[in-house]
Amino acid sequence: MKRRLSLKFLEVYLLFVALAFLVIALYGETLFKNYAQRLAITQMTQQVVSVANDQIEHIRESGAINVTELNHLSDITNLRIFILNKENRVVYDSRTRLLGRTIPDFNSLDSPNSILIGNFYNTFDRDMICAYSYISFGPGHPACLVLAQDLQMARDEAQHYLPAAYLVYLFVILMSFFPLVMIYRWVLKPIGKISEGAQEYAEGNLSHRIRYYSDDELGYLSASLNDMAAQIQSTDETQRNFIANVAHDFRSPLTSIKGYLEAMVDGVIPPENQDKYMNIIIGETERLANLTQSMLSLNSLDDARLGLELSSFDIVAQIRSVCDTFEVICQRRGLHFDLIFSSPAIMVRADFGRINQVLHNLIDNAIKFSHEQSLIRIRVREVRDKASISVKDFGQGIPKEDIGKIWTRFYKGDRSRGKDKRGTGLGLSIIREIMRAHGESIDVTSTPGSGTEFVFRLPLAKKGE
């Protein structure tokens, strides 16, 4: 791609050079000849008027033309100069060949100052540029001054311009190499790098990075492609980790179920002990069901970005209801809820079922993390137009190096699992996705040995909602 594009630019450049040379070769000489002819006509028009005025002044003073001056002018300019009287008879010729000859078809009085291109009424054997102007030898003696120049001689002057034109053409061609090099450096080369990078990505090499840094559109495109590759690479790694974690978490309970069932079938486990192991099998199947349900919840969050069913409800009443569902396990471990509300009822606008899921997961985790005979503090307060909900335990806490990992799907650090080793590692991921769907975030602060606190916010319900 890079070489083909560069070759196209080179072909266009060479075509331009060839066409420009062809135009100069074919039309340049004609254009210069026409220009030289127009220039000669202009100069002779001005010159004949000047010479006529000089001769009129000399005739006025001496009564005769200034032959010496006319001969001298003819010699130095190579012009043919002659004068016709009113009968169109040549009374003066700088070359003497026309002296005494009559040119019957010419009438200078019709156009006293004019230009005629041709053989001047068959006077010459080739085309001439003839400029003529009216003069007078006195009253009743009009005459016409004619200056003639060989037309071919005027056109031959164009030959002096052609070398200069070719020199300018060569200079322009040489100068055009500079923008051509700049185009290659600033456009073609970066496009080549981008093309190579795109090819690497197409072949699956997502670790490749396009090394082109600039503030222009190509630099932005390179950075965008690099970011895209990094995101795809990250997504692929996440997907691989996801599949590996799912396989691992499914394999463990399935292995247990298979092992216990085979032991029962083979008679390794006596009938009187089968109830015990059947309960273990039931627990493992519940674990698989919970894992499947959590995955389905995450899938619905990812695919639909939550079709939230927003309603107004009392978050205080909802928290009390969720806490009641954990009453038995809290009594068994000697845990107590410390509920702190800024108002007896705080109305929020959110999806009741999803927020119930958030509260359930946070409180369930708090119970897992807590030491026996300790508190779980839940605080709700109004901050401007939001309700701030905090769930804090006073358990072992989360190490600093694990804080950034707890939102990762299937992440289950040893300390983060508490005393319950049967979690799926998806609870916090689900919580974060639910809060994102609500346009809110959830924050966590934790100190090892002192406990962990999660804080999230919900919009307060407006009157009439």
KASUL-V378131 format. One line per field, one symbol per residue. ss: DSSP state (H for helix, E for strand, C for the rest). psi: psi as a letter, one per 40 degrees, with the letter a starting at -180 (. if undefined). burial: 1 if it has 16 or more other C-alpha atoms within 10 Angstrom, else 0. A space follows every 50 residues. Layout:
ss = ???
psi = ???
burial = ???
//
This chain:
ss = CHHHHHHHHHHHHHHHHHHHHHHHHHHHHHHHHHHHHHHHHHHHHHHHHH HHHHHHHHHHHHCCCCHHHHHHHHHHHCCEEEEEECCCEEEEECCCCCCC CECCCCCHHHCCEEEEEECCCCCCCCCEEEEEEEEECCCCCEEEEEEEEE HHHHHHCCHHHHHHHHHHHHHHHHHHHHHHHHHHHHHHHHHHHHHHHHHH HHCCCCCCCCCCCCCCHHHHHHHHHHHHHHHHHHHHHHHHHHHHHHHHHH HHHHHHHHHHHHHHHHCCCCHHHHHHHHHHHHHHHHHHHHHHHHHHHHHH HHHHCCCCCEEEEEHHHHHHHHHHHCHHHHHHHCCEEEEEECCCCCEEEE EHHHHHHHHHHHHHHHHHHCCCCCEEEEEEEEECCEEEEEEEECCCCCCH HHHCCCCCCCCCCCCCCCCCCCCCCCHHHHHHHHHHHCCCCEEEEEECCC EEEEEEEEEECCCCC
psi = ddddddddddddddddddddddddddeddddddddddddddddddddddd dddddddddddeeiigddddddddddefihhihhaeefhhehhdeedehe ihgdehgdddgdhihhhaegffdieihihhhiihiheihegiihhhhhhh dddddedddddddddddddddddddedddddddddedddddddddddddd ddeegeeihhghhieadddddddddddddddddddddddddddddddddd dddddddddddddddeedhideeddddddddddddddddddddddddddd dddefhghgiihihddddddddddeeddddddefiihghhhdidhhhiha hddddddddddddddddddiiifiihhhhhihhbeihhhhhhifaeihid eedeedehhehgiddeeaeheeieeedddddddddddefiihihhihhee aihhhiiihihihe.
burial = 00000100100010001000100100011001101110011001100110 11011110100000100001101100001111111001111111000110 01100001000011100111000000111111111110000111111111 10011111001100000010001000000000010001111111111101 10000100110100000110111011001100100000000100110011 00100010011001000000000000100110011011001001101100 10000100000111110010011001000100001110001000011111 11011101111110111111110111111111000111111111111100 00000110111100011100001111111111111011001101010000 111111111110000
//
